[in-house]
Amino acid sequence: MAENKKSGFLKRLVFLGNDTEGAGVIEVVLILVVLIALVILFKEQIMDLAELIFGDMFTKAQSVF
């Protein structure tokens, strides 16, 4: 009887180890968390770069018109 319980437990443990149903969702969530953390850490540098790019773009656009 104890051997049968042990065998059933091992089968369930192996099944749980092979279950990858939610792995894709977890990967996407972890990637988003890392990206959000990077944006928060480098917010000032990103804003400065965006202002530089858009400012240059508007200046050149005004010279065309």
C-alpha distances in whole Angstrom, upper triangle without the diagonal:
4,5,5,6,9,10,11,13,14,16,17,18,20,21,23,25,26,27,31,32,34,35,39,40,39,41,44,43,43,46,48,48,49,52,53,52,55,57,57,58,61,62,66,66,65,67,70,69,69,73,74,73,74,77,78,77,79,82,82,82,85,87,87,88
4,5,5,6,9,10,11,12,14,16,16,18,20,21,22,24,26,30,31,33,34,37,38,37,39,42,41,41,44,46,45,46,50,50,50,52,55,55,55,58,60,63,63,62,65,67,67,67,70,72,71,72,75,76,75,77,80,80,80,83,85,85,86
4,5,5,6,9,10,10,12,14,15,16,18,20,21,23,24,28,30,32,32,36,37,36,38,41,41,40,43,45,45,46,49,50,49,52,54,54,55,57,59,62,63,61,64,67,66,66,69,71,70,71,74,75,74,76,79,79,79,82,84,83,85
4,5,5,6,9,10,11,12,14,15,17,18,20,21,23,26,28,30,31,34,35,34,36,39,39,39,42,44,44,45,48,49,49,51,53,54,54,57,58,62,62,61,63,66,65,65,69,70,69,70,73,74,73,75,78,78,78,81,83,82,83
4,5,5,6,9,10,11,12,14,15,17,18,20,21,25,26,28,29,32,33,32,34,37,37,37,40,42,41,43,46,46,46,49,51,51,52,54,56,59,60,58,61,64,63,63,66,68,67,68,71,72,71,73,76,76,76,79,81,80,81
4,5,5,6,9,10,10,12,14,15,16,18,20,24,25,27,28,31,32,31,33,36,36,35,38,40,40,41,44,45,44,47,49,49,50,52,54,58,58,57,59,62,61,61,65,66,65,66,69,70,69,72,74,74,74,77,79,79,80
4,5,5,6,9,10,11,12,14,15,17,18,22,24,26,27,30,31,30,32,35,35,35,38,40,40,41,44,45,45,47,49,50,50,53,54,58,58,56,59,62,61,61,64,65,64,65,69,69,69,71,74,74,73,76,78,78,79
4,5,5,6,9,10,11,12,14,16,17,20,22,24,25,28,29,28,30,33,33,33,36,38,38,39,42,43,43,45,48,48,49,51,53,56,56,55,58,60,59,59,63,64,63,64,67,68,67,69,72,72,72,75,77,76,77
4,5,5,6,9,10,11,12,14,15,19,21,22,23,27,27,26,28,31,31,31,34,36,35,37,40,40,40,43,45,45,46,48,50,53,54,52,55,58,57,57,60,62,61,62,65,66,65,67,70,70,70,73,75,74,75
4,5,5,6,8,10,10,12,14,18,20,22,22,25,27,25,27,30,30,30,33,35,35,36,39,40,40,42,44,45,45,47,49,53,53,51,54,57,56,56,59,60,59,61,64,65,64,66,69,69,69,72,74,73,74
4,5,5,6,9,10,11,12,16,18,20,21,24,25,25,26,29,30,30,32,34,34,36,38,40,40,42,44,45,45,48,49,53,53,51,54,57,55,55,59,60,59,60,63,64,63,65,68,68,67,71,72,72,73
4,5,5,6,9,10,11,14,16,18,19,22,23,22,24,27,27,27,30,32,32,33,36,37,37,39,42,42,43,45,47,50,50,49,51,54,53,53,56,58,57,57,61,62,61,63,66,66,65,68,70,70,71
4,5,5,6,9,10,13,15,17,17,21,22,21,22,26,26,25,28,30,30,31,34,35,35,37,39,40,40,43,44,48,48,47,49,52,51,51,54,56,55,56,59,60,59,61,64,64,64,67,69,68,70
4,5,5,6,9,12,14,16,16,20,21,20,22,25,26,25,28,30,30,31,34,35,35,37,39,40,41,43,45,48,48,46,49,52,51,51,54,55,54,55,58,59,58,61,63,63,63,66,68,67,69
4,5,5,6,10,12,14,15,18,19,19,21,23,24,24,27,29,29,30,33,34,34,36,39,39,40,42,44,47,47,46,48,51,50,49,53,54,53,54,57,58,57,59,62,62,61,65,66,66,67
4,5,5,9,10,12,12,16,17,16,18,21,21,21,24,26,26,27,30,31,31,33,36,36,37,39,41,44,44,43,45,48,47,47,50,52,50,51,55,56,55,57,60,60,59,62,64,64,65
4,6,8,11,12,12,15,17,16,17,20,21,20,23,25,25,26,29,30,30,32,34,35,36,38,40,43,43,41,44,47,46,46,49,50,49,50,54,54,53,56,58,58,58,61,63,62,64
4,6,9,11,11,14,16,16,16,20,21,21,23,25,25,26,29,30,31,32,35,36,37,38,40,44,43,41,44,47,45,45,49,50,48,50,53,54,52,55,58,57,57,60,62,61,63
4,6,8,9,12,13,13,15,17,18,19,21,23,23,25,27,28,29,31,33,34,35,37,38,42,42,40,42,45,44,43,47,48,47,48,51,52,51,53,56,56,55,58,60,59,61
4,6,5,8,10,10,11,14,15,16,17,20,20,22,24,25,26,28,30,31,32,34,35,39,38,36,39,42,40,40,43,45,43,44,48,48,47,49,52,52,51,55,57,56,57
4,6,7,9,10,12,13,14,16,18,19,20,22,24,25,26,28,29,31,32,34,35,39,38,36,39,42,40,39,43,44,43,43,47,48,46,48,51,51,50,54,56,55,56
4,6,5,6,9,10,11,13,15,16,17,19,20,21,23,25,26,27,29,31,31,35,35,33,35,38,37,36,40,42,40,41,44,45,44,46,49,49,48,51,53,53,54
4,6,5,6,9,10,11,12,14,15,17,18,20,21,23,24,26,27,29,30,33,33,31,34,37,35,35,38,40,38,39,43,43,42,44,47,47,47,50,52,51,53
4,5,5,6,9,10,11,12,14,16,17,18,20,21,23,24,26,27,28,32,31,29,32,34,33,32,36,37,35,36,40,40,39,41,44,44,44,47,49,48,49
4,5,5,6,9,10,11,12,14,15,16,18,20,21,23,24,26,26,30,30,28,30,33,32,31,34,36,35,35,39,40,38,40,43,43,43,46,48,47,48
4,5,5,6,9,10,10,12,14,15,16,18,20,21,22,24,25,29,29,27,29,32,31,31,34,36,35,35,39,40,39,41,44,44,44,47,49,48,49
4,5,5,6,9,10,11,12,14,15,17,18,20,21,23,24,27,27,25,28,31,29,29,32,34,32,33,37,38,37,39,42,42,41,45,46,46,47
4,5,5,6,9,10,11,12,14,15,17,18,20,21,22,26,25,23,25,28,27,26,30,31,30,30,34,35,34,36,39,39,38,41,43,43,44
4,5,5,6,9,10,10,12,14,15,16,18,20,20,24,25,22,25,28,27,26,29,31,30,31,34,35,34,36,39,40,39,42,44,44,45
4,5,5,6,9,10,11,12,14,15,16,18,20,23,23,22,24,27,26,26,29,31,30,31,34,35,35,37,39,40,40,42,45,44,46
4,5,5,6,9,10,11,12,14,15,17,18,21,21,19,22,24,23,23,26,28,27,28,31,32,31,33,36,36,36,39,41,41,42
4,5,5,6,8,10,10,12,14,15,16,19,20,17,20,23,22,21,24,26,25,26,29,30,30,32,34,35,35,37,40,39,41
4,6,5,6,9,10,11,12,14,15,19,19,18,20,23,22,22,25,27,26,27,30,32,31,33,36,37,37,39,41,42,43
4,6,5,6,9,10,10,12,14,17,17,16,19,21,20,21,24,25,25,26,29,30,30,32,35,35,36,38,40,40,42
4,5,5,6,9,10,11,12,15,15,13,16,18,17,17,21,22,21,23,25,27,26,28,31,32,32,34,36,37,38
4,5,5,6,9,10,10,14,14,13,15,18,18,17,20,22,22,23,25,27,27,28,31,32,32,34,37,37,38
4,5,5,6,9,10,13,14,13,15,18,18,18,21,23,23,24,26,28,28,30,32,34,34,36,38,39,40
4,5,5,6,8,11,11,10,13,15,15,16,19,20,20,22,24,25,26,28,30,31,31,34,36,36,38
4,5,5,5,9,9,8,10,13,13,13,16,18,18,19,21,23,23,25,27,28,29,31,33,34,35
4,6,5,9,10,10,11,14,15,15,17,19,20,21,23,25,25,27,29,30,31,33,35,36,37
4,6,8,9,10,12,14,14,16,18,19,20,22,23,25,26,28,29,31,32,34,36,37,38
4,6,5,6,9,10,11,12,14,15,17,18,20,21,22,24,26,27,28,30,32,33,35
4,6,5,6,9,10,10,12,14,15,16,18,20,21,22,24,26,27,28,30,32,33
4,5,5,6,9,10,11,12,14,15,16,18,20,21,22,24,26,27,29,30,32
4,5,5,6,9,10,11,12,14,15,17,18,20,21,23,24,26,27,29,31
4,5,5,6,9,10,11,12,14,15,16,18,20,21,22,24,26,27,29
4,5,5,6,9,10,10,12,14,15,16,18,20,21,22,24,26,27
4,5,5,6,9,10,10,12,14,15,16,18,20,21,23,25,26
4,5,5,6,9,10,11,12,14,15,17,18,20,21,23,25
4,5,5,6,8,10,10,12,14,15,16,18,20,21,23
4,6,5,6,8,10,10,12,14,15,16,18,20,21
4,6,5,6,8,10,11,12,14,16,17,19,20
4,6,5,6,9,10,11,12,14,16,17,19
4,5,5,6,8,10,10,12,14,15,17
4,5,5,6,9,10,11,13,15,16
4,6,5,6,9,10,11,13,15
4,5,5,6,9,10,11,13
4,5,5,6,9,10,11
4,5,5,6,9,10
4,5,5,7,9
4,5,5,7
4,5,5
4,6
4
